Amino acid sequence: MVNMKLKKYINNPILSPVKKNKWESLSVRNPGVWYEKGTFYLLYTAAGEDKEHISRFGLATSHDGFHFKRVSAQPILSPSLDGPDSGCIEDPRITKFGDYFYITYVYRTFPPGQYWLHPENEPCMPFEPEEAPRFIRENLAATGVLMTKDFKSFHRLGRITRATSDDRDIVFFPEKVNGKYAMLHRPKEWIGEKYSCRSPSMWISFSEDFLTWEEDYLLAPTIFPWETKKLGAGPPLIKTEEGWIVLYHGVDKEGVYRVGVMLLDYDDPKKVVASVVFHN
């Protein structure tokens, strides 16, 4: 392991809430970014001060990666009116296959409410029907996939995670690995002796059809003090001659986030070849 430092942009933040836009008056956060033909596309999560805390997606663009301009004063995508993602949408991550962008995103069936005001920091529920499945009863987060060619119109492809686990931080490999699609994910409840990890960790999964992911391997359990609470993938992977570069976040017991990077074997990405920690 090698210790390194990152230099933060002196003019941060590059995007801030807009008070006159109620849907993004409280926070803009957790974006996915794509660079193509001289333009950076920043698809960001935004929320207002409503008690339901419904998050939506906004879009901003830039030609230098530092100065971004919103394309609209309205959301580029909102929760569906009556679908499984009608509660909130957040945390987009972008990968491109052919002519389409495939965007993983986290959603809930019901709005999470202002969870930071609750002692357990758990999402609110408008009701708790005893007969409902646990996924509905506890308003667990799921991850779905969007398709788009232009960041204007989107197709919702549905859930790619299991209904029995709060699973997120999902990123796709930019190409097939040994004939299969591959992704990284972090199932919150896969902890304990059965899963060989003490806290939510990073897993790698493979699929034949892109929507059914059942071949799972523990890739990176929490090891270091700065990632004691949990860790998960950040942006999509970067392909290099040496292997696959993964930028990820770790959270310590005090709730402080830090950035790390690991290198996965090119032919067998279930193997971590090297890792680096970026300190504050």
GIVEN-V511040 format. One record per pair of residues at least 24 apart in sequence whose ideal C-beta (glycine too) atoms are under 10 Angstrom apart, sorted by sequence separation. I is the first residue (numbers start at 1). J is the second residue. D is the distance in Angstrom with one decimal. If there is no record, write none. Layout:
BEGIN
i={I	I}
j={J	J}
d={D	D}
END
This chain:
BEGIN
i={23	24	25	26	39	40	44	54	55	83	84	85	86	87	88	135	140	141	142	143	161	165	166	181	182	183	197	198	226	227	228	229	242	243	256	21	23	25	30	32	38	40	54	84	86	87	88	140	141	142	143	145	160	162	164	165	180	181	182	196	197	198	202	225	226	227	228	229	234	238	241	243	244	22	27	29	31	38	39	40	42	44	77	83	87	109	110	113	140	141	142	143	144	161	180	181	190	195	197	201	220	224	226	228	229	231	234	240	243	246	15	21	22	23	26	31	33	35	40	41	42	80	108	109	112	135	136	139	140	141	143	145	162	177	179	180	181	183	219	223	225	226	229	230	231	234	237	239	248	250	14	18	22	27	31	40	42	77	79	111	135	138	178	180	181	185	190	199	202	220	222	224	225	226	229	243	15	17	19	26	31	33	42	46	79	110	112	134	135	177	179	180	181	187	199	200	201	202	203	204	219	222	231	233	243	244	245	246	247	17	18	19	28	35	41	46	79	109	133	134	135	176	180	181	183	191	198	199	200	201	202	203	220	222	226	227	243	15	17	23	24	108	109	133	135	169	173	176	181	182	185	191	199	200	201	202	226	227	242	243	245	247	17	23	24	28	33	44	54	55	56	57	79	108	109	168	181	199	200	226	237	242	23	24	43	54	55	56	57	59	108	109	167	169	170	173	182	186	226	227	23	24	43	53	54	55	56	57	107	108	166	169	176	185	186	197	224	226	23	33	52	53	54	55	57	88	106	107	170	172	180	184	52	54	55	87	106	107	167	184	224	21	31	87	105	106	107	87	105	106	167	172	87	104	105	191	18	104	105	143	220	47	103	104	105	28	103	104	143	188	204	220	15	45	47	102	103	123	143	170	219	45	46	102	103	161	186	188	202	220	15	45	101	102	103	160	186	219	14	24	44	45	57	100	101	102	167	186	202	15	45	100	101	141	160	185	186	14	44	57	100	101	103	140	184	185	202	21	24	43	100	101	105	107	140	184	23	24	42	43	91	93	95	97	99	101	160	183	184	219	227	14	21	23	24	43	55	84	88	90	98	103	105	160	162	200	219	224	226	14	18	21	23	42	55	84	87	91	94	107	159	160	161	162	184	199	217	218	219	220	223	226	14	15	20	21	41	55	88	96	101	157	158	160	183	184	217	219	224	226	12	14	15	21	54	87	92	94	103	157	162	183	199	217	226	11	15	18	23	89	100	102	106	182	220	9	11	54	55	104	9	54	55	85	89	94	104	34	43	52	53	54	84	108	32	33	34	52	53	54	85	30	31	32	33	34	36	41	43	45	51	52	53	84	106	184	202	204	29	30	31	32	33	34	45	50	52	53	83	85	106	107	169	171	29	30	31	32	34	43	51	52	53	106	169	170	171	174	175	182	184	186	30	31	32	50	51	53	105	106	169	170	171	173	174	186	206	50	53	104	106	168	169	171	172	173	174	175	184	206	36	47	49	104	105	145	168	169	171	172	174	204	51	104	145	170	171	173	204	34	47	89	104	144	177	203	204	104	32	34	77	103	53	102	174	202	32	53	77	85	173	32	52	76	84	32	51	83	85	173	52	77	84	85	30	76	77	83	84	93	97	171	30	76	77	80	93	95	96	171	76	77	91	93	94	95	97	171	76	90	91	93	94	95	96	97	77	84	91	93	95	97	102	104	169	71	72	95	169	184	71	104	182	97	184	177	182	26	95	182	57	177	178	61	93	177	178	93	173	177	178	59	177	59	177	57	173	57	43	43	43	102	41	42	41	97	34	104	102	121	32	93	95	96	91	93	94	95	93	94	95	93	34	33	34	32	33	31	32	1	1	6	4	6	4	1	2	1	2	4	5	6	8	1	2	3	4	5	6	1	2	3	4	5	6	1	2	3	4	5	1	3}
j={47	48	49	50	63	64	68	78	79	107	108	109	110	111	112	159	164	165	166	167	185	189	190	205	206	207	221	222	250	251	252	253	266	267	280	46	48	50	55	57	63	65	79	109	111	112	113	165	166	167	168	170	185	187	189	190	205	206	207	221	222	223	227	250	251	252	253	254	259	263	266	268	269	48	53	55	57	64	65	66	68	70	103	109	113	135	136	139	166	167	168	169	170	187	206	207	216	221	223	227	246	250	252	254	255	257	260	266	269	272	42	48	49	50	53	58	60	62	67	68	69	107	135	136	139	162	163	166	167	168	170	172	189	204	206	207	208	210	246	250	252	253	256	257	258	261	264	266	275	277	42	46	50	55	59	68	70	105	107	139	163	166	206	208	209	213	218	227	230	248	250	252	253	254	257	271	44	46	48	55	60	62	71	75	108	139	141	163	164	206	208	209	210	216	228	229	230	231	232	233	248	251	260	262	272	273	274	275	276	47	48	49	58	65	71	76	109	139	163	164	165	206	210	211	213	221	228	229	230	231	232	233	250	252	256	257	273	46	48	54	55	139	140	164	166	200	204	207	212	213	216	222	230	231	232	233	257	258	273	274	276	278	49	55	56	60	65	76	86	87	88	89	111	140	141	200	213	231	232	258	269	274	56	57	76	87	88	89	90	92	141	142	200	202	203	206	215	219	259	260	57	58	77	87	88	89	90	91	141	142	200	203	210	219	220	231	258	260	58	68	87	88	89	90	92	123	141	142	205	207	215	219	88	90	91	123	142	143	203	220	260	58	68	124	142	143	144	125	143	144	205	210	126	143	144	230	58	144	145	183	260	88	144	145	146	70	145	146	185	230	246	262	58	88	90	145	146	166	186	213	262	89	90	146	147	205	230	232	246	264	60	90	146	147	148	205	231	264	60	70	90	91	103	146	147	148	213	232	248	62	92	147	148	188	207	232	233	62	92	105	148	149	151	188	232	233	250	70	73	92	149	150	154	156	189	233	73	74	92	93	141	143	145	147	149	151	210	233	234	269	277	65	72	74	75	94	106	135	139	141	149	154	156	211	213	251	270	275	277	66	70	73	75	94	107	136	139	143	146	159	211	212	213	214	236	251	269	270	271	272	275	278	67	68	73	74	94	108	141	149	154	210	211	213	236	237	270	272	277	279	66	68	69	75	108	141	146	148	157	211	216	237	253	271	280	66	70	73	78	144	155	157	161	237	275	65	67	110	111	160	66	111	112	142	146	151	161	92	101	110	111	112	142	166	91	92	93	111	112	113	144	90	91	92	93	94	96	101	103	105	111	112	113	144	166	244	262	264	90	91	92	93	94	95	106	111	113	114	144	146	167	168	230	232	91	92	93	94	96	105	113	114	115	168	231	232	233	236	237	244	246	248	93	94	95	113	114	116	168	169	232	233	234	236	237	249	269	114	117	168	170	232	233	235	236	237	238	239	248	270	101	112	114	169	170	210	233	234	236	237	239	269	117	170	211	236	237	239	270	101	114	156	171	211	244	270	271	172	101	103	146	172	123	172	244	272	103	124	148	156	244	104	124	148	156	105	124	156	158	246	126	151	158	159	105	151	152	158	159	168	172	246	106	152	153	156	169	171	172	247	153	154	168	170	171	172	174	248	154	168	169	171	172	173	174	175	156	163	170	172	174	176	181	183	248	151	152	175	249	264	152	185	264	181	269	264	269	114	183	270	146	266	267	151	183	267	268	184	264	268	269	151	269	152	270	151	269	154	146	148	151	210	150	151	151	210	151	236	236	255	171	233	235	236	232	234	235	236	235	236	237	236	235	235	236	235	236	235	236	223	224	259	259	261	261	260	261	262	274	276	277	278	280	274	275	276	277	278	279	275	276	277	278	279	280	276	277	278	279	280	277	279}
d={7.5	6.4	5.7	8.6	6.3	7.9	9.1	8.1	8.1	8.9	8.8	7.5	7.7	4.7	5.9	10.0	8.6	9.5	7.9	5.9	7.1	4.9	9.9	8.9	5.3	7.5	3.9	6.5	5.2	6.7	5.3	5.8	7.3	8.8	8.2	8.1	5.1	9.2	8.9	9.1	6.1	5.2	6.4	5.5	8.6	6.8	9.8	7.5	5.0	7.0	5.6	8.9	8.8	7.8	8.0	6.7	9.5	6.7	7.8	6.8	6.7	9.7	9.7	9.2	8.2	7.0	5.0	8.5	7.3	9.9	7.8	9.6	5.4	4.7	9.4	8.8	9.0	9.8	10.0	9.1	5.6	9.3	9.2	8.7	9.7	7.8	8.1	9.1	4.6	7.6	8.3	8.5	9.5	7.7	4.3	4.6	8.4	8.7	9.7	8.8	8.3	7.0	5.0	9.2	7.1	9.9	9.2	8.1	7.7	8.7	7.1	7.8	7.6	8.6	8.2	8.9	9.7	9.3	9.8	9.7	9.8	8.8	9.9	6.2	6.9	9.2	9.2	9.6	8.7	5.7	4.8	8.9	9.9	9.2	9.3	6.3	7.6	9.2	8.7	9.4	6.3	9.6	9.2	9.9	9.6	9.1	7.7	8.0	9.3	8.3	8.2	8.8	7.5	8.4	9.4	7.4	9.4	8.7	7.1	8.6	4.6	8.4	8.2	6.2	7.9	7.8	8.3	8.4	9.4	7.4	7.2	8.9	8.1	10.0	9.6	8.8	6.5	7.5	9.6	9.6	8.4	9.2	9.8	7.2	8.7	5.0	8.5	8.4	7.2	7.2	8.6	9.6	5.0	8.4	6.7	8.0	7.5	5.8	9.9	9.6	10.0	9.0	7.5	9.7	9.4	9.1	9.9	9.1	9.9	8.8	9.9	9.4	6.9	7.6	9.1	9.8	9.6	6.4	7.0	7.4	9.1	9.4	9.6	9.2	6.6	9.4	8.6	6.0	4.0	6.2	6.1	9.8	9.5	9.8	7.6	9.7	5.5	9.3	8.5	8.0	9.3	5.4	8.6	9.0	9.0	8.9	8.9	9.8	9.9	9.3	8.3	9.4	5.5	7.4	8.4	6.1	9.2	7.6	7.6	8.4	9.9	9.0	9.6	8.8	7.7	8.8	8.4	9.2	9.3	9.1	7.9	6.3	8.3	7.5	9.7	9.4	8.3	8.2	7.3	4.9	8.3	8.8	5.5	10.0	7.1	7.2	4.5	6.5	8.1	10.0	5.6	8.3	9.6	7.5	9.9	9.4	9.3	9.9	9.7	7.1	10.0	5.9	8.3	9.5	5.3	6.2	8.6	9.9	7.1	7.5	8.9	9.8	9.8	9.5	9.6	9.9	9.3	7.9	8.0	9.7	8.3	7.1	8.8	4.6	6.3	8.9	5.2	6.0	9.0	9.8	7.8	6.9	8.3	10.0	9.0	8.4	7.3	7.6	9.0	8.8	8.1	8.5	9.5	10.0	9.7	5.6	5.8	9.9	6.9	8.2	9.9	8.6	9.4	5.5	6.0	9.4	9.2	7.4	7.7	9.5	9.0	8.0	9.1	5.8	6.2	9.6	6.8	8.0	7.3	7.7	9.7	6.6	8.6	9.0	8.2	5.9	4.2	9.8	9.9	9.1	8.6	7.7	9.0	7.3	7.7	9.7	7.1	9.5	8.1	9.4	6.0	4.3	8.0	6.0	7.0	9.4	7.2	7.8	8.5	8.9	9.5	6.2	9.0	9.8	7.2	8.6	9.5	4.0	6.6	9.7	7.1	5.2	5.2	8.1	8.3	8.1	7.2	8.0	7.8	7.8	6.9	7.1	9.1	8.5	8.1	7.6	9.8	8.8	9.1	4.7	5.9	8.7	9.8	9.3	9.0	4.2	9.3	9.8	9.7	9.1	9.1	9.4	9.8	9.5	5.9	7.3	8.0	8.8	9.7	8.0	9.0	8.6	9.7	7.8	7.9	6.6	9.2	9.5	9.8	8.8	9.8	7.8	9.2	5.8	8.5	9.1	6.5	9.0	6.9	6.2	7.9	5.7	5.6	9.8	9.3	9.7	7.0	8.4	9.3	8.5	8.5	8.0	7.7	8.9	9.1	9.1	9.4	9.0	8.8	6.3	9.1	9.9	7.4	5.6	8.1	8.1	7.7	9.4	9.0	9.9	9.3	8.5	7.2	6.0	9.6	7.5	5.0	6.9	7.0	8.2	9.5	5.5	9.6	9.0	9.7	9.4	7.7	9.3	9.7	6.8	9.9	9.5	9.8	9.9	9.6	7.0	8.1	7.7	8.0	8.4	8.9	8.2	9.3	8.8	8.1	9.4	8.7	9.9	8.8	7.4	6.6	5.0	8.3	8.0	8.9	9.2	9.5	9.9	9.1	8.6	6.1	8.5	7.2	9.7	7.9	9.3	9.9	3.7	5.5	9.7	6.1	6.1	8.9	3.8	9.3	4.6	7.9	8.5	7.0	8.7	8.7	8.0	5.6	7.7	9.4	9.6	8.8	8.2	8.2	4.8	6.9	4.7	7.0	8.6	8.9	8.3	6.2	5.2	9.5	9.8	9.0	9.8	8.9	9.3	8.8	7.8	9.2	4.3	7.0	9.0	6.7	8.4	7.2	4.9	8.5	8.9	4.7	6.4	9.7	9.1	6.9	9.2	9.3	9.3	9.1	9.6	6.1	8.9	9.3	8.6	3.1	7.4	7.7	7.9	6.5	9.9	9.5	8.8	9.8	8.7	8.3	7.1	5.0	6.9	6.3	5.6	8.2	7.2	8.3	9.4	9.1	9.6	8.9	9.0	8.9	8.0	9.6	7.9	4.6	8.1	6.1	6.2	9.7	4.5	7.6	10.0	6.5	8.2	5.8	6.6	9.7	9.5	6.8	10.0	8.7	10.0	10.0	7.0	9.2	9.2	7.5	9.6	8.8	6.4	9.1	9.6	6.4	8.2	8.9	7.0	7.0	8.4	8.1	9.6	9.0	8.3	8.8	7.1	9.2	10.0	8.8	9.0	7.7	8.8	9.9	6.6	9.7	9.1	6.8	9.9	8.2	8.2	8.9	7.6	9.5	7.0	8.4	7.1	9.6	9.6	9.9	5.6	6.6	6.9	9.2	4.3	7.9	9.4	8.3	9.2	7.8	5.0	9.3	7.9	7.4	8.0	9.2	9.9	8.9	7.9	5.7	9.3	9.9	7.9	8.1	8.2	9.9	9.5	8.1	9.2	9.0	8.9	9.8	9.1	8.9	9.7	6.5	9.5	9.2	9.5	9.1	8.9	7.5	8.9	9.9	8.2	8.2	9.8	9.3	8.6	9.3	5.7	6.0	8.8	9.6	9.4	7.2	8.9	9.4	9.4	6.8	8.2	9.9	10.0	5.8	8.8	8.5	9.1	9.8	9.6	9.3	8.1	9.6	9.1	9.9	8.3	8.4	4.9	6.7	6.8	8.7	6.0	9.7	7.1	9.0	7.4	9.7	9.6	8.3	9.8	8.3	6.8	9.9	9.9	8.5	9.2	9.7	9.8	7.9	5.6	10.0	4.9	9.2	7.8	8.4	7.6	7.4	6.6	8.6	5.5	5.0	5.9	5.7	6.2	9.0	6.6	7.9	8.3	7.9	8.6	6.4	6.5}
END
